[in-house]
């Protein structure tokens, strides 16, 4: 029996294999079949008797999460039944973390429910830049001893430093401030944060920070880009204030629907993201950072 291995799903083969190589692990795909009624059939590669490793990592980023949560339930429960003693989830993007409070009667607070679900399945969970509003630590959402939140900001900062000599780093809203400050601390670049007033899911106005942007090469940084409207409004405001150029760097490239087109139409040049979510904008791999944390979590 092998001691440790990493499972991955075929649609995430590239980042999972990068992680496995960085961590020095054997990587194995999960075979997936969808029946006409949309039920899933999953087949794991450890078919022979005693073939399951004692410790198993599972790579599954939880964008488009609903089917993937069922996949994790099936794989984790089956692995436990086959004698796997330690299960570690590497979920570079962690879904349902935004919904952390009930704003109206009857609303379900999904953060604690999904966090509890993952805690029941896994001994450790590793993610990158989870969208936490009202809590400070990931283990407050996922109540296990090894709930690890890493950041993509330093990796994006390295990329930005390669592409621009002296850019201005700007967060499109107050929540982005922590990632902009991390990147600025890594590079020493000037930075600031916009103030956002949201009127609806796709209707926002942006107030620029009190910093000179005229003639500057600006990079908008955030943890996630979803509809693209906040980034687009910030880019428009920056260009109207005289910015020479505006690029975008995000950890999680959700980019729902026509988000990229919305951003491009606002005058944005380059769009860069980490490979936490597979997307054409991926420009930096998180494997070197994830591998260190995975090695520690696999040991317990």
C-alpha positions in Angstrom: 0.0 0.0 0.0 1.3 3.4 -0.9 1.5 5.9 2.0 0.2 9.1 0.4 -1.4 10.1 -2.9 -3.3 13.0 -4.5 -6.6 12.5 -6.2 -7.9 15.0 -8.8 -10.8 15.4 -11.3 -10.0 15.5 -15.0 -11.2 19.1 -15.6 -8.5 20.2 -13.0 -5.7 18.0 -14.2 -3.2 20.7 -15.0 -3.1 22.6 -11.6 -3.5 19.3 -9.7 -0.5 17.8 -11.4 1.5 20.9 -10.8 0.7 20.6 -7.1 1.6 16.9 -7.0 4.9 17.6 -8.7 5.7 20.4 -6.3 4.7 18.2 -3.3 6.4 15.1 -4.5 3.2 13.0 -4.6 1.8 10.5 -7.0 -1.3 12.0 -8.7 -4.3 9.9 -9.8 -7.5 11.0 -11.7 -11.0 10.2 -10.6 -13.1 8.8 -13.5 -16.4 10.6 -13.8 -19.6 9.5 -15.6 -22.9 11.4 -15.7 -26.0 9.4 -16.2 -28.9 10.8 -18.3 -30.7 11.8 -15.1 -27.6 13.8 -14.1 -26.6 11.4 -11.3 -22.8 10.9 -11.0 -20.8 7.7 -11.1 -17.3 8.1 -9.8 -14.5 5.5 -10.0 -11.3 5.7 -8.0 -8.0 4.4 -9.3 -7.3 2.1 -6.3 -9.2 -1.0 -7.4 -6.9 -3.7 -6.1 -7.3 -5.0 -2.6 -5.4 -2.9 -0.1 -4.7 -0.4 -2.8 -5.9 2.7 -1.0 -3.2 4.9 0.6 -3.2 5.6 4.3 -3.3 9.3 3.7 -5.1 10.9 0.7 -5.2 14.4 -0.6 -8.1 15.5 -2.8 -7.7 18.5 -5.2 -11.1 20.1 -6.0 -11.6 23.8 -6.4 -15.2 24.7 -5.5 -16.3 27.1 -8.2 -19.6 25.9 -9.6 -19.8 24.1 -6.3 -23.1 22.2 -6.1 -22.1 19.0 -8.1 -18.6 19.2 -6.7 -19.8 19.1 -3.1 -21.6 15.9 -3.9 -18.4 14.5 -5.5 -16.5 15.3 -2.3 -19.2 13.5 -0.3 -19.0 10.4 -2.4 -15.2 10.3 -2.6 -14.5 11.0 1.0 -17.1 8.6 2.4 -15.9 5.8 0.1 -12.2 6.5 1.0 -13.0 6.2 4.7 -14.8 3.0 4.1 -11.7 1.6 2.4 -9.5 2.4 5.3 -8.0 5.8 4.5 -7.0 7.3 7.8 -6.4 10.9 6.9 -8.1 13.0 4.2 -7.0 16.4 3.2 -8.9 18.7 0.9 -7.1 21.2 -1.3 -9.9 23.6 -2.5 -8.1 26.6 -3.9 -11.5 28.3 -4.2 -13.9 27.8 -1.4 -17.6 28.3 -2.2 -20.4 29.6 0.1 -18.1 31.6 2.3 -19.8 34.9 1.5 -23.2 34.0 3.0 -22.2 34.4 6.6 -25.2 36.2 8.1 -29.0 36.2 7.6 -30.0 39.7 6.3 -33.7 38.7 6.1 -35.9 36.3 8.1 -35.6 32.7 6.8 -32.3 33.1 5.0 -30.0 30.2 5.4 -26.4 31.0 6.5 -24.5 28.7 4.2 -21.0 29.5 5.5 -21.3 27.5 8.7 -23.4 24.7 7.1 -21.0 24.1 4.2 -18.0 24.6 6.6 -19.5 22.0 8.9 -20.1 19.6 6.0 -16.4 19.8 5.0 -15.3 19.4 8.6 -17.2 16.1 8.8 -15.5 14.8 5.7 -11.9 15.9 6.0 -9.2 16.1 8.6 -7.7 19.3 7.0 -8.9 21.8 4.4 -6.5 24.1 2.5 -7.8 27.1 0.5 -6.7 30.4 -0.9 -8.1 33.8 -0.1 -11.5 32.7 1.2 -14.1 35.5 1.2 -14.5 35.9 4.9 -16.4 39.0 6.1 -17.2 38.8 9.7 -14.8 36.2 11.0 -11.0 36.4 11.2 -10.0 32.7 10.8 -11.0 29.9 8.5 -11.5 27.5 11.4 -14.4 29.6 12.6 -16.2 28.5 9.4 -14.7 25.0 9.1 -14.3 23.7 12.7 -11.2 21.5 12.4 -7.7 21.8 13.6 -6.2 22.2 10.2 -8.2 24.8 8.3 -5.6 26.7 6.4 -6.2 29.9 4.4 -3.3 31.0 2.1 -3.1 34.1 0.0 -2.6 34.6 -3.7 -1.6 38.3 -3.3 2.2 37.7 -2.9 2.2 35.5 -6.1 0.2 38.1 -8.0 2.6 40.8 -6.7 5.5 38.9 -8.2 3.8 38.8 -11.5 2.9 42.5 -11.5 6.5 43.4 -10.6 7.6 41.4 -13.7 5.1 43.3 -16.0 5.4 46.9 -14.6 8.3 48.9 -13.3 6.4 51.2 -10.9 2.6 50.5 -10.9 0.0 51.9 -8.6 -1.9 49.1 -6.9 -5.6 49.9 -6.3 -8.4 47.9 -4.6 -11.8 48.4 -6.3 -13.5 48.4 -2.9 -12.8 48.4 0.8 -12.9 44.6 1.1 -10.0 44.4 -1.4 -7.8 46.4 0.9 -6.2 43.4 2.6 -4.9 41.9 -0.7 -3.7 45.3 -2.0 -1.8 45.9 1.2 -0.2 42.4 1.1 0.9 43.0 -2.5 2.3 46.4 -1.7 4.2 45.0 1.3 5.8 42.4 -1.0 6.8 44.9 -3.7 6.9 48.3 -2.1 4.6 49.7 -4.8 2.2 52.7 -4.0 -1.3 51.6 -3.2 -4.8 52.8 -2.4 -8.4 51.5 -2.1 -11.6 52.7 -3.7 -14.9 53.1 -1.9 -17.9 51.2 -3.4 -21.5 52.1 -3.1 -23.6 49.1 -4.2 -27.1 49.7 -5.5 -27.7 46.2 -6.7 -25.9 43.0 -7.9 -24.7 44.8 -11.1 -25.2 48.5 -10.1 -22.3 50.1 -8.2 -20.6 53.5 -8.1 -16.9 54.0 -7.2 -15.1 56.7 -5.4 -11.4 56.8 -6.0 -8.9 57.1 -3.1 -7.2 60.4 -2.4 -4.1 59.6 -4.4 -2.8 60.9 -7.7 -3.5 58.5 -10.6 -2.8 60.7 -13.6 -0.2 59.2 -15.8 0.2 56.1 -13.7 0.1 52.4 -14.8 -2.6 51.1 -12.4 -3.3 47.5 -11.5 -6.7 46.7 -9.9 -6.3 43.9 -7.4 -9.0 41.8 -5.7 -9.6 38.3 -4.3 -12.4 37.5 -6.8 -14.0 38.8 -9.9 -17.5 37.6 -10.5 -19.8 39.8 -12.5 -16.9 42.2 -13.3 -19.0 45.3 -12.7 -17.2 46.6 -9.7 -13.8 46.2 -11.4 -15.2 47.8 -14.6 -16.6 50.9 -12.7 -13.3 51.3 -10.9 -11.4 51.1 -14.2 -13.6 53.7 -15.8 -13.1 56.0 -12.9 -9.3 55.6 -13.0 -9.1 56.1 -16.7 -11.3 59.2 -16.4 -8.9 60.5 -13.8 -6.0 60.2 -16.2 -4.5 56.8 -15.5 -2.2 55.8 -18.4 -3.4 52.2 -18.3 -5.5 49.9 -16.1 -4.8 46.1 -15.7 -6.5 43.6 -13.4 -5.0 40.9 -11.1 -7.3 38.6 -9.1 -6.9 35.4 -7.2 -10.1 33.8 -8.3 -11.3 34.2 -11.9 -15.0 33.4 -11.4 -15.9 35.7 -14.3 -19.5 34.7 -14.5 -21.3 35.2 -17.9 -19.9 38.1 -19.9 -17.8 39.4 -17.0 -14.6 39.5 -19.1 -16.3 41.4 -21.9 -17.7 43.9 -19.3 -14.1 44.5 -18.0 -12.6 44.8 -21.4 -15.3 47.3 -22.5 -14.4 49.5 -19.5 -10.9 50.0 -20.9 -8.9 47.3 -19.0 -5.8 46.0 -20.7 -4.4 42.8 -19.2 -6.4 40.5 -17.0 -4.3 38.1 -14.8 -5.4 35.5 -12.3 -4.0 32.6 -10.3 -4.8 29.0 -11.3 -7.1 28.6 -8.3 -10.0 28.5 -10.8 -9.1 27.3 -14.3 -9.6 30.2 -16.8 -7.9 31.7 -19.9 -6.6 34.5 -17.7 -4.5 32.2 -15.5 -1.0 33.7 -15.4 0.5 32.4 -12.1 0.5 28.9 -10.4 -0.3 28.5 -6.8 1.4 25.0 -6.6 4.6 26.3 -4.8 2.5 27.8 -2.0 0.0 25.0 -1.8 2.6 22.3 -1.7 4.2 23.6 1.5 0.9 23.6 3.3 -0.2 20.3 1.9 2.9 18.6 3.1 2.3 19.8 6.6 -1.4 18.9 6.6 -0.8 15.4 5.3 1.5 14.7 8.2 -1.1 16.0 10.7 
